[in-house]
Amino acid sequence: MIWLVMALAGGLGAVARVLTSDKVNARFGAPWGTITVNIVGTFLLVVLLGFGKGDVVFVGGVGALGGFTTFSAWMLDSVRLSAAGGSNAALRHLFGVALVAVALAGAGLWMFGAF
């Protein structure tokens, strides 16, 4: 049952992402919608982890915020690495994922003829 609830929360998070991103982009232009949902998602995940417990964190974090953004989990991992005393590891993680993601996005665009 919890998986069904998580899936529904993920769907709602995805809808919230599109609505939020479209509204922000209409007002300020791209990529501000994506930046907004990623920053808000990061903040909400940290709040959820601070105040939530058990299934609430699972459904809210993996489901709703996972549908809203995956950026928040990436940022949280970077902060955790830094807090564990691994500033270099945190920076490698932060920039390494960004570089790989950009490279793969570019490769995908090139492969499918979007460039």
Summary of the structure (lengths in Angstrom):
residues: 115
radius of gyration: 15.9
end to end distance: 43.5
largest distance: 45.6
contacts: 323
relative contact order: 0.12
helix: 86%
strand: 0%
